[in-house]
Amino acid sequence: MPAVVVSGLVVRYDDVVAVDDLSFTAEAGQIVALLGPNGAGKTSTVETLEGYRRPTAGTVRVLGLDPVGDHSSLVPRIGVMLQRGGIYPAMSPAEALDLFAAYYANPADPADLTSLLGLDGVARTPWRRLSGGEQQRLSLALALVGRPEVAFLDEPTAGVDPQGRLAIRRIIASQRDDGVCVLLTTHDLEEAERLADRIVIVDHGKVVAEGSPAELMTSGRSHEIRFGAPAGLDRSSLAAALGASVDEERPGEYRVAAEASPANVAALTAWLALHDLPLADLRAGRQRLEDVFLSLTASVSTAAVERQPRPRRRSSSTGGAGS
């Protein structure tokens, strides 16, 4: 049985449909990235899975349990990472981890998590004095201290410096290796491409694409070549050399409407060499996840959904206290 099952989920706020017949699954030992523009329905979906929101229609199950009806049984088995809040401003990382660890029968060692996430130097510093990146790392530690079977991570590397991002990504990957199902939301498409086993792209409350990063980036793209080069190339000359149209989709980003064959790639690189022009990158039959995302999602998302009043989420990274 999948660790997470979303089937025909509908979430409405008065007359606004935030989630519209959404379905997907996530397995144990798998990282699934839920992507979408602001207002696409990601937060409403995750809040429903966490048990903080009742579905208007459809069903969700986490570890075979109803997140609302079986909330008390489910809470000890999941971890929830919020972007902000959930910690008293005067509480230090050491105090917060010790407190949260006390909610579980078999918690991870708080000292090990503190060290793993590079918080040793600020272990006794009040939360309000931590940097944004340090607060994020503490939130992740709190989500993991209960050894969850399913971890819900909301923008886990937002506001974190490059070194911290690498550390967080390694920890998330280690959770997968330990058999944990990780469902993360992120606007960092490179992060999703590197971390996720499967990606679910949502727009206007519906799934518009899902699959592995490789599947999404190669699907239906054998008849085009994308490459990077200096902006403002002589596209007419290049098109004549290739026998295919050339579009500059963004400054310095080009798409050739030609089969991604060795002969066409050779002709492209030969033309660039003849004109002494550098090739920044080449994606023959493959596109970046950003290209996929932008082509599938609307340029103007349902921002009105984001503005709808919502009940406050519980101020706990796992819901273990008073849930």
Residue frames as qw, qx, qy, qz and C-alpha x, y, z in Angstrom:
[[0.000, 0.888, 0.461, 0.000, 0.00, 0.00, 0.00],
 [0.359, 0.588, -0.056, 0.722, 1.35, 3.48, -0.85],
 [0.343, -0.247, -0.513, 0.747, 2.34, 5.65, 2.10],
 [0.181, 0.417, 0.171, -0.874, 0.28, 8.56, 0.75],
 [0.196, 0.395, 0.809, 0.387, -2.88, 8.29, -1.36],
 [0.217, 0.398, 0.139, -0.881, -4.79, 11.28, -2.72],
 [0.177, 0.283, 0.880, 0.338, -7.92, 10.30, -4.64],
 [0.020, -0.662, -0.578, -0.477, -10.26, 12.78, -6.30],
 [0.333, -0.457, -0.430, 0.704, -9.45, 15.44, -3.71],
 [0.049, 0.716, 0.326, 0.616, -11.54, 18.63, -3.81],
 [0.348, -0.441, -0.433, 0.705, -10.98, 21.56, -1.45],
 [0.075, 0.721, 0.386, 0.571, -13.20, 24.64, -1.64],
 [0.196, -0.285, -0.391, 0.853, -13.13, 27.98, 0.16],
 [0.382, 0.542, 0.278, -0.695, -16.67, 29.30, -0.24],
 [0.738, 0.614, 0.141, -0.242, -17.02, 29.65, -4.03],
 [0.243, 0.762, -0.586, -0.127, -13.32, 29.21, -4.79],
 [1.000, -0.004, 0.002, 0.015, -12.11, 25.75, -5.77],
 [0.189, -0.818, 0.536, 0.087, -8.51, 25.45, -4.55],
 [0.212, -0.274, 0.924, 0.164, -8.09, 21.75, -5.31],
 [0.693, 0.325, -0.043, -0.643, -10.08, 20.18, -8.12],
 [0.976, 0.149, 0.030, -0.153, -10.24, 16.37, -8.40],
 [0.148, 0.750, -0.640, 0.077, -6.56, 15.86, -7.53],
 [0.981, -0.159, 0.093, -0.067, -5.10, 12.34, -7.41],
 [0.474, 0.622, -0.598, 0.177, -1.58, 10.99, -6.85],
 [0.906, -0.409, -0.101, 0.037, 0.30, 8.53, -4.64],
 [0.136, 0.766, -0.578, 0.245, 3.67, 8.42, -2.89],
 [0.905, -0.069, -0.416, 0.046, 5.50, 5.30, -1.76],
 [0.683, -0.692, 0.169, 0.159, 7.63, 4.52, 1.24],
 [0.656, -0.287, 0.403, 0.570, 11.30, 5.25, 0.52],
 [0.408, 0.539, 0.467, 0.570, 10.36, 7.78, -2.14],
 [0.113, -0.445, -0.137, 0.878, 10.76, 11.55, -2.42],
 [0.250, 0.651, 0.634, 0.335, 7.83, 13.19, -4.19],
 [0.145, -0.210, -0.048, 0.966, 8.01, 16.90, -5.06],
 [0.189, 0.750, 0.633, -0.036, 4.73, 18.77, -5.36],
 [0.272, -0.136, 0.198, 0.932, 5.29, 21.72, -7.70],
 [0.131, 0.735, 0.614, 0.256, 3.04, 24.49, -8.87],
 [0.131, 0.473, -0.017, 0.871, 2.69, 28.28, -9.05],
 [0.083, 0.067, 0.569, -0.815, 1.32, 30.24, -6.12],
 [0.576, 0.185, 0.185, -0.775, -2.36, 29.47, -5.68],
 [0.457, 0.216, -0.766, -0.397, -2.13, 26.13, -7.49],
 [0.846, -0.308, -0.162, -0.403, -3.50, 24.16, -4.52],
 [0.592, 0.281, -0.679, 0.331, -0.27, 22.72, -3.07],
 [0.059, -0.266, 0.612, -0.742, -0.70, 24.06, 0.46],
 [0.718, -0.104, 0.110, -0.680, -4.35, 23.06, 0.64],
 [0.864, 0.140, -0.466, -0.127, -3.43, 19.53, -0.48],
 [0.460, 0.250, -0.696, 0.491, -0.63, 19.15, 2.06],
 [0.295, -0.248, 0.456, -0.802, -2.73, 20.61, 4.90],
 [0.847, -0.054, -0.115, -0.517, -5.42, 18.05, 4.10],
 [0.792, 0.179, -0.568, 0.132, -2.86, 15.24, 4.23],
 [0.225, 0.275, -0.634, 0.687, -1.60, 16.53, 7.58],
 [0.301, -0.506, -0.797, 0.133, -5.13, 16.48, 9.00],
 [0.108, -0.321, -0.261, 0.904, -5.46, 20.24, 9.40],
 [0.405, 0.261, -0.170, -0.860, -8.18, 20.53, 6.77],
 [0.616, 0.238, 0.725, -0.196, -11.17, 18.39, 5.83],
 [0.131, 0.021, 0.693, 0.708, -11.61, 17.59, 2.15],
 [0.507, 0.229, 0.057, -0.829, -14.71, 18.97, 0.50],
 [0.930, 0.229, 0.014, -0.288, -14.83, 15.80, -1.59],
 [0.673, 0.481, -0.546, 0.134, -12.58, 12.85, -2.36],
 [0.859, -0.509, -0.021, 0.052, -10.34, 10.97, 0.05],
 [0.297, 0.716, -0.573, 0.264, -6.80, 11.13, 1.36],
 [0.925, -0.374, -0.063, 0.021, -4.95, 8.46, 3.30],
 [0.162, 0.750, -0.590, 0.251, -1.55, 8.59, 5.01],
 [0.016, 0.277, -0.930, 0.240, -0.15, 5.21, 6.09],
 [0.273, -0.303, -0.887, -0.216, -3.64, 3.85, 5.48],
 [0.165, -0.519, -0.632, 0.552, -5.19, 6.28, 7.98],
 [0.070, 0.841, 0.394, 0.364, -7.66, 9.14, 7.62],
 [0.390, 0.251, -0.293, 0.836, -5.67, 12.24, 8.66],
 [0.353, -0.430, 0.084, -0.827, -8.75, 13.77, 10.33],
 [0.845, -0.325, -0.189, -0.380, -10.61, 10.76, 11.70],
 [0.925, -0.175, -0.199, 0.273, -7.45, 8.93, 12.78],
 [0.189, 0.876, -0.229, 0.381, -5.45, 12.05, 13.65],
 [0.536, -0.710, 0.413, -0.196, -4.27, 10.94, 17.10],
 [0.920, -0.073, 0.356, 0.148, -3.01, 7.63, 15.69],
 [0.704, 0.610, 0.095, 0.352, -1.32, 9.25, 12.72],
 [0.048, -0.971, 0.176, -0.155, 0.46, 12.18, 14.40],
 [0.617, -0.623, 0.459, 0.142, 3.21, 10.10, 16.07],
 [0.787, 0.104, 0.516, 0.322, 4.09, 8.59, 12.69],
 [0.484, 0.733, 0.241, 0.414, 4.49, 11.76, 10.61],
 [0.426, -0.418, -0.069, 0.799, 6.75, 14.79, 10.65],
 [0.265, 0.866, 0.382, 0.184, 5.69, 18.25, 9.50],
 [0.465, -0.199, 0.021, 0.863, 8.06, 21.05, 8.60],
 [0.152, 0.911, 0.373, -0.088, 6.54, 24.50, 8.49],
 [0.499, 0.594, -0.001, 0.630, 8.22, 27.46, 6.80],
 [0.031, 0.466, -0.317, 0.826, 7.74, 29.74, 9.78],
 [0.576, -0.441, 0.161, -0.669, 6.52, 29.61, 13.35],
 [0.890, -0.146, -0.419, -0.106, 5.71, 26.75, 15.67],
 [0.677, -0.062, -0.440, 0.586, 8.43, 27.67, 18.17],
 [0.321, -0.897, -0.230, 0.199, 8.38, 30.09, 21.11],
 [0.394, 0.859, -0.156, 0.287, 10.62, 33.05, 20.20],
 [0.278, -0.791, 0.492, -0.234, 12.68, 32.72, 23.39],
 [0.929, -0.169, 0.326, -0.031, 13.21, 28.97, 23.02],
 [0.045, -0.659, 0.673, 0.331, 16.62, 27.74, 21.86],
 [0.673, 0.294, -0.594, -0.329, 17.18, 24.88, 19.38],
 [0.239, 0.163, -0.909, 0.299, 18.38, 22.61, 22.19],
 [0.331, 0.110, 0.610, -0.712, 15.29, 23.33, 24.29],
 [0.673, 0.293, -0.119, -0.669, 12.92, 22.92, 21.34],
 [0.590, 0.270, -0.741, -0.174, 14.42, 19.59, 20.30],
 [0.067, 0.070, -0.884, 0.457, 14.39, 18.25, 23.85],
 [0.480, 0.178, 0.390, -0.765, 10.74, 19.29, 24.21],
 [0.721, 0.316, -0.294, -0.542, 9.64, 17.74, 20.93],
 [0.400, 0.273, -0.874, 0.033, 11.65, 14.57, 21.57],
 [0.208, -0.043, 0.777, -0.593, 9.67, 14.09, 24.77],
 [0.676, 0.207, 0.068, -0.704, 6.48, 13.60, 22.73],
 [0.764, 0.335, -0.483, -0.266, 7.75, 10.35, 21.18],
 [0.928, -0.335, 0.150, -0.064, 8.41, 6.87, 22.45],
 [0.822, -0.102, 0.293, 0.477, 11.57, 6.41, 20.39],
 [0.253, 0.956, -0.010, -0.152, 12.87, 9.80, 19.26],
 [0.715, 0.469, -0.176, 0.487, 16.09, 10.56, 17.45],
 [0.587, -0.417, -0.247, 0.649, 18.88, 11.95, 19.60],
 [0.103, 0.975, 0.185, -0.070, 18.44, 15.76, 19.72],
 [0.359, -0.736, 0.389, 0.422, 22.18, 16.26, 20.01],
 [0.545, 0.038, 0.689, 0.476, 22.76, 14.19, 16.87],
 [0.333, 0.764, 0.507, 0.220, 20.21, 16.24, 14.93],
 [0.142, -0.955, 0.026, 0.260, 21.72, 19.49, 16.21],
 [0.426, -0.510, 0.560, 0.495, 25.12, 18.43, 14.94],
 [0.524, 0.301, 0.715, 0.352, 23.80, 16.96, 11.70],
 [0.242, 0.844, 0.424, 0.222, 22.10, 20.24, 10.78],
 [0.476, 0.329, -0.096, 0.810, 25.02, 22.44, 11.79],
 [0.331, -0.797, -0.193, -0.467, 23.26, 24.05, 14.75],
 [0.733, -0.279, -0.410, 0.466, 25.88, 23.29, 17.43],
 [0.345, 0.125, -0.140, 0.919, 27.09, 26.88, 17.47],
 [0.304, -0.286, -0.040, -0.908, 23.60, 28.28, 18.10],
 [0.447, -0.270, -0.852, -0.020, 22.14, 25.45, 20.19],
 [0.283, -0.511, -0.596, 0.551, 21.52, 27.84, 23.13],
 [0.017, -0.044, 0.147, 0.988, 20.53, 30.88, 21.07],
 [0.421, 0.441, 0.538, -0.582, 16.88, 32.01, 21.26],
 [0.524, 0.448, 0.673, 0.267, 14.90, 31.22, 18.14],
 [0.217, 0.941, 0.237, -0.108, 14.18, 34.89, 17.48],
 [0.154, -0.840, 0.399, 0.333, 17.92, 35.57, 17.16],
 [0.656, -0.017, 0.673, 0.341, 18.58, 32.79, 14.67],
 [0.126, 0.331, -0.483, -0.801, 19.08, 33.60, 11.02],
 [0.759, 0.241, -0.038, -0.604, 16.37, 32.57, 8.56],
 [0.643, 0.344, -0.676, -0.108, 18.50, 29.64, 7.41],
 [0.079, 0.197, -0.856, 0.471, 19.11, 28.48, 10.98],
 [0.561, 0.083, 0.410, -0.714, 15.40, 28.65, 11.71],
 [0.778, 0.303, -0.333, -0.437, 14.74, 26.51, 8.64],
 [0.470, 0.304, -0.817, 0.139, 17.28, 23.92, 9.71],
 [0.201, -0.088, 0.747, -0.627, 15.75, 23.79, 13.18],
 [0.710, 0.179, 0.106, -0.673, 12.29, 23.31, 11.67],
 [0.723, 0.303, -0.587, -0.203, 13.61, 20.35, 9.70],
 [0.199, 0.243, -0.857, 0.408, 15.20, 18.88, 12.82],
 [0.439, 0.010, 0.536, -0.721, 11.89, 19.18, 14.68],
 [0.782, 0.251, -0.177, -0.543, 10.09, 17.43, 11.82],
 [0.699, 0.314, -0.642, -0.012, 12.53, 14.52, 11.99],
 [0.134, -0.457, 0.715, -0.511, 13.06, 14.13, 15.74],
 [0.745, -0.067, 0.430, -0.505, 10.15, 11.67, 16.02],
 [0.231, -0.188, 0.901, 0.315, 11.60, 9.31, 13.37],
 [0.627, 0.375, 0.186, -0.657, 8.59, 9.80, 11.04],
 [0.598, 0.173, 0.752, 0.218, 7.42, 7.28, 8.48],
 [0.355, 0.707, 0.427, 0.438, 6.11, 10.14, 6.32],
 [0.324, -0.462, -0.114, 0.818, 7.65, 13.63, 6.33],
 [0.286, 0.844, 0.404, 0.209, 5.86, 16.69, 4.91],
 [0.489, -0.352, 0.041, 0.797, 8.43, 19.38, 4.13],
 [0.260, 0.905, 0.336, 0.002, 7.29, 22.85, 3.09],
 [0.360, 0.872, -0.184, 0.275, 10.01, 24.73, 1.18],
 [0.853, -0.439, -0.099, 0.264, 12.78, 23.04, 3.20],
 [0.650, -0.053, 0.057, 0.756, 15.66, 25.14, 1.82],
 [0.093, 0.871, 0.270, 0.400, 13.93, 28.54, 1.57],
 [0.211, -0.936, 0.156, -0.233, 16.25, 31.25, 2.88],
 [0.842, -0.415, 0.257, 0.227, 19.12, 28.82, 3.46],
 [0.054, 0.792, -0.501, -0.344, 22.66, 29.54, 2.23],
 [0.703, 0.425, -0.517, -0.241, 24.27, 27.23, -0.39],
 [0.195, 0.316, -0.884, 0.285, 26.19, 25.19, 2.17],
 [0.432, 0.023, 0.644, -0.631, 23.08, 24.76, 4.28],
 [0.759, 0.320, -0.107, -0.556, 21.05, 23.72, 1.23],
 [0.546, 0.371, -0.748, -0.059, 23.51, 20.95, 0.47],
 [0.050, -0.161, 0.859, -0.483, 23.31, 19.71, 4.06],
 [0.600, 0.169, 0.390, -0.678, 19.51, 19.73, 4.01],
 [0.740, 0.373, -0.365, -0.424, 19.40, 17.89, 0.70],
 [0.345, 0.310, -0.875, 0.139, 21.74, 15.20, 2.03],
 [0.263, -0.020, 0.759, -0.595, 19.52, 14.74, 5.08],
 [0.709, 0.281, 0.105, -0.638, 16.37, 14.50, 2.97],
 [0.649, 0.388, -0.616, -0.223, 18.04, 11.93, 0.72],
 [0.115, 0.232, -0.902, 0.344, 19.08, 9.93, 3.81],
 [0.548, 0.081, 0.492, -0.671, 15.43, 9.84, 4.94],
 [0.783, 0.351, -0.260, -0.442, 14.51, 8.19, 1.65],
 [0.458, 0.385, -0.797, 0.084, 17.33, 5.69, 2.13],
 [0.127, -0.102, 0.821, -0.547, 15.85, 4.87, 5.55],
 [0.039, -0.363, -0.916, -0.168, 12.48, 4.09, 3.96],
 [0.091, 0.548, 0.426, -0.714, 10.73, 7.35, 4.82],
 [0.315, 0.656, 0.559, 0.398, 8.19, 8.76, 2.36],
 [0.216, -0.425, -0.091, 0.874, 9.04, 12.43, 1.85],
 [0.265, 0.754, 0.526, 0.291, 6.51, 14.81, 0.29],
 [0.336, -0.435, -0.063, 0.833, 8.03, 18.21, -0.28],
 [0.333, 0.884, 0.320, 0.069, 6.83, 21.43, -1.80],
 [0.484, -0.436, 0.193, 0.733, 9.39, 23.75, -3.34],
 [0.436, 0.873, 0.068, -0.208, 9.79, 26.58, -5.81],
 [0.153, -0.683, 0.646, 0.304, 13.41, 25.54, -6.36],
 [0.886, 0.361, -0.069, -0.283, 13.10, 23.52, -9.55],
 [0.435, 0.564, -0.687, 0.145, 16.75, 22.53, -9.51],
 [0.319, -0.315, 0.758, -0.474, 16.23, 21.10, -6.04],
 [0.824, 0.160, 0.310, -0.447, 13.23, 19.09, -7.21],
 [0.749, 0.537, -0.365, -0.136, 15.17, 17.82, -10.22],
 [0.256, 0.523, -0.764, 0.278, 18.07, 16.67, -8.05],
 [0.296, -0.227, 0.751, -0.545, 16.15, 15.25, -5.10],
 [0.724, 0.115, 0.284, -0.618, 12.82, 13.90, -6.26],
 [0.343, -0.003, 0.919, 0.196, 12.09, 10.38, -7.43],
 [0.156, 0.587, 0.722, 0.330, 8.76, 11.60, -8.74],
 [0.008, -0.141, -0.072, 0.987, 7.37, 15.05, -9.45],
 [0.116, 0.661, 0.740, 0.032, 3.72, 16.07, -9.43],
 [0.102, 0.020, 0.111, 0.988, 3.03, 19.41, -11.14],
 [0.030, 0.654, 0.727, -0.206, -0.22, 21.09, -10.10],
 [0.030, 0.022, 0.146, 0.989, -1.94, 24.10, -11.63],
 [0.498, -0.173, -0.141, -0.838, -5.39, 25.51, -10.87],
 [0.668, -0.228, 0.499, -0.502, -5.95, 22.63, -8.44],
 [0.950, 0.255, 0.047, -0.172, -5.35, 19.89, -11.02],
 [0.644, -0.355, 0.549, 0.398, -2.44, 17.58, -11.80],
 [0.534, 0.761, -0.148, -0.338, -1.07, 18.69, -15.17],
 [0.676, 0.481, -0.555, 0.063, 1.90, 16.30, -15.26],
 [0.663, -0.595, 0.432, -0.144, 3.64, 13.70, -13.12],
 [0.929, 0.290, -0.179, 0.147, 6.55, 11.34, -13.49],
 [0.744, -0.357, 0.028, 0.565, 10.23, 11.03, -12.75],
 [0.049, -0.798, 0.166, 0.577, 12.39, 14.08, -13.53],
 [0.238, -0.240, 0.748, 0.571, 13.88, 12.23, -16.51],
 [0.260, 0.491, 0.814, 0.172, 10.44, 11.32, -17.86],
 [0.102, 0.882, 0.341, -0.310, 9.17, 14.88, -17.59],
 [0.110, -0.757, 0.312, 0.563, 12.25, 16.40, -19.17],
 [0.164, -0.216, 0.804, 0.529, 12.33, 14.07, -22.16],
 [0.408, 0.479, 0.761, -0.157, 8.63, 13.51, -22.83],
 [0.455, 0.789, 0.413, 0.003, 7.64, 14.55, -26.34],
 [0.044, -0.922, 0.211, 0.321, 10.91, 16.41, -26.97],
 [0.727, -0.081, 0.529, 0.431, 12.73, 14.20, -29.47],
 [0.477, 0.624, 0.423, 0.452, 11.87, 16.70, -32.23],
 [0.016, 0.972, -0.018, 0.235, 13.56, 19.74, -30.79],
 [0.701, 0.048, -0.291, 0.649, 16.99, 20.92, -29.67],
 [0.258, -0.956, -0.106, -0.091, 17.47, 23.51, -26.94],
 [0.730, 0.063, -0.165, 0.660, 20.72, 25.32, -26.34],
 [0.247, -0.913, -0.122, 0.301, 22.22, 28.35, -24.69],
 [0.610, 0.245, 0.184, 0.731, 24.42, 30.87, -26.52],
 [0.129, -0.212, -0.111, 0.962, 24.92, 34.66, -26.63],
 [0.330, 0.663, 0.534, -0.408, 21.69, 36.60, -27.04],
 [0.345, 0.787, -0.062, -0.507, 20.75, 37.96, -30.45],
 [0.495, -0.142, 0.743, 0.427, 22.14, 35.26, -32.73],
 [0.358, 0.318, -0.441, -0.759, 21.54, 35.54, -36.45],
 [0.624, 0.091, 0.707, -0.321, 18.64, 33.11, -36.34],
 [0.719, 0.596, -0.027, -0.356, 17.99, 33.33, -40.08],
 [0.341, 0.634, -0.692, -0.059, 21.51, 32.17, -40.87],
 [0.267, -0.248, 0.891, -0.270, 21.34, 29.38, -38.29],
 [0.714, 0.295, 0.456, -0.441, 17.92, 28.26, -39.52],
 [0.659, 0.628, -0.305, -0.281, 19.25, 28.06, -43.06],
 [0.148, 0.525, -0.834, 0.079, 22.19, 25.95, -41.90],
 [0.311, -0.061, 0.881, -0.352, 19.93, 23.57, -39.99],
 [0.276, -0.170, -0.743, -0.586, 16.96, 23.56, -42.31],
 [0.372, -0.569, -0.727, 0.098, 14.66, 24.24, -39.36],
 [0.147, -0.848, -0.109, -0.498, 13.18, 27.21, -37.54],
 [0.521, -0.040, -0.518, 0.677, 15.05, 28.70, -34.59],
 [0.308, -0.834, -0.270, -0.369, 13.32, 30.62, -31.79],
 [0.280, 0.253, -0.539, 0.753, 14.94, 32.68, -29.06],
 [0.458, -0.603, -0.641, -0.127, 12.52, 31.95, -26.23],
 [0.420, -0.884, -0.068, 0.192, 14.42, 34.07, -23.71],
 [0.224, 0.893, -0.390, 0.004, 17.61, 36.08, -24.15],
 [0.016, 0.579, -0.814, 0.047, 20.34, 33.55, -24.82],
 [0.510, 0.018, 0.831, -0.222, 17.94, 30.55, -24.72],
 [0.411, 0.350, -0.499, -0.678, 17.14, 28.95, -28.09],
 [0.698, 0.124, 0.673, -0.212, 14.90, 26.21, -29.42],
 [0.183, 0.346, -0.694, -0.605, 15.45, 24.50, -32.77],
 [0.802, 0.180, 0.282, -0.495, 12.44, 22.72, -34.28],
 [0.591, 0.478, -0.624, -0.179, 14.47, 19.78, -35.54],
 [0.950, -0.199, -0.238, -0.025, 14.97, 16.16, -34.56],
 [0.397, -0.804, 0.442, -0.041, 17.61, 15.76, -31.86],
 [0.965, 0.221, 0.007, 0.143, 19.80, 13.65, -34.14],
 [0.674, -0.407, 0.200, 0.584, 23.61, 13.51, -34.11],
 [0.461, 0.383, 0.392, 0.697, 23.68, 15.14, -37.56],
 [0.076, -0.870, -0.284, -0.396, 21.57, 18.11, -36.45],
 [0.590, -0.774, 0.001, 0.231, 23.56, 18.55, -33.25],
 [0.674, -0.121, 0.292, 0.668, 26.78, 18.46, -35.29],
 [0.285, 0.618, 0.372, 0.631, 25.40, 21.07, -37.70],
 [0.315, -0.920, -0.191, -0.136, 24.47, 23.35, -34.81],
 [0.648, -0.634, 0.146, 0.395, 27.86, 23.12, -33.12],
 [0.612, 0.162, 0.364, 0.684, 29.61, 23.59, -36.47],
 [0.111, 0.811, 0.310, 0.484, 27.66, 26.80, -37.14],
 [0.464, -0.884, -0.030, 0.046, 28.54, 28.14, -33.69],
 [0.722, -0.340, 0.266, 0.540, 32.20, 27.24, -34.22],
 [0.487, 0.478, 0.374, 0.628, 32.22, 28.94, -37.66],
 [0.055, -0.849, -0.166, -0.499, 30.97, 32.15, -36.05],
 [0.383, 0.242, -0.569, 0.686, 33.28, 31.78, -33.02],
 [0.519, -0.486, 0.018, -0.703, 30.34, 31.65, -30.61],
 [0.052, -0.230, 0.891, -0.388, 30.32, 29.77, -27.30],
 [0.608, -0.303, -0.628, -0.379, 27.80, 27.06, -26.48],
 [0.326, -0.482, 0.475, -0.660, 26.50, 27.53, -22.93],
 [0.491, -0.049, 0.824, -0.277, 24.51, 24.30, -22.72],
 [0.415, 0.159, -0.671, -0.593, 22.90, 21.80, -25.05],
 [0.523, 0.060, 0.724, -0.446, 19.75, 19.77, -24.44],
 [0.361, 0.200, -0.694, -0.590, 19.11, 17.49, -27.36],
 [0.575, -0.255, -0.727, -0.276, 15.80, 15.74, -26.88],
 [0.500, -0.451, -0.600, 0.433, 15.79, 16.97, -23.29],
 [0.045, -0.755, -0.075, -0.650, 14.64, 20.14, -21.58],
 [0.113, 0.191, -0.638, 0.737, 15.17, 21.60, -18.16],
 [0.135, -0.496, -0.823, 0.241, 12.54, 21.08, -15.52],
 [0.043, 0.492, 0.176, -0.852, 11.99, 24.84, -15.63],
 [0.217, 0.130, -0.577, -0.777, 11.05, 24.56, -19.32],
 [0.257, -0.312, -0.903, -0.148, 8.54, 21.82, -18.51],
 [0.134, -0.509, -0.621, 0.581, 7.09, 23.74, -15.58],
 [0.099, 0.420, -0.032, -0.902, 6.64, 26.98, -17.52],
 [0.250, 0.032, -0.699, -0.669, 5.09, 25.24, -20.50],
 [0.309, -0.340, -0.886, -0.064, 2.53, 23.42, -18.33],
 [0.204, -0.585, -0.583, 0.526, 1.49, 26.07, -15.84],
 [0.162, 0.883, 0.362, 0.251, -0.43, 29.25, -16.44],
 [0.402, 0.375, -0.177, 0.816, 1.51, 32.51, -16.35],
 [0.312, -0.396, 0.233, -0.831, -1.09, 33.98, -14.01],
 [0.298, -0.138, -0.930, 0.167, -2.00, 31.56, -11.23],
 [0.420, -0.676, -0.507, -0.331, -5.07, 31.57, -9.05],
 [0.264, 0.245, -0.470, 0.806, -3.63, 34.08, -6.62],
 [0.501, -0.443, -0.037, -0.742, -7.08, 34.75, -5.23],
 [0.858, -0.265, -0.437, -0.043, -7.00, 31.34, -3.56],
 [0.566, 0.088, -0.467, 0.674, -3.91, 32.36, -1.63],
 [0.077, -0.305, 0.196, -0.929, -5.81, 35.34, -0.26],
 [0.652, -0.445, -0.448, -0.421, -8.73, 33.31, 1.07],
 [0.388, -0.593, 0.507, -0.491, -8.90, 33.23, 4.89],
 [0.756, 0.053, -0.652, -0.021, -7.77, 29.88, 6.27],
 [0.761, -0.646, -0.025, -0.061, -7.70, 28.37, 9.75],
 [0.036, -0.802, 0.589, -0.088, -4.27, 28.70, 11.34],
 [0.801, 0.168, -0.571, 0.059, -2.11, 25.62, 11.10],
 [0.791, -0.594, -0.117, 0.090, -1.14, 24.02, 14.37],
 [0.099, 0.889, -0.411, 0.173, 2.03, 25.58, 15.75],
 [0.707, -0.422, 0.566, 0.039, 3.94, 22.35, 15.99],
 [0.224, 0.544, -0.687, -0.426, 6.33, 20.82, 13.52],
 [0.160, 0.028, -0.977, -0.137, 4.73, 17.42, 14.07],
 [0.598, -0.379, -0.280, -0.648, 1.46, 18.13, 15.76],
 [0.570, -0.058, -0.776, 0.263, 2.72, 16.01, 18.64],
 [0.098, -0.125, -0.564, 0.810, 1.78, 18.53, 21.30],
 [0.328, 0.373, 0.423, -0.758, -1.91, 18.89, 21.98],
 [0.283, 0.145, -0.645, -0.694, -2.96, 17.31, 18.70]]
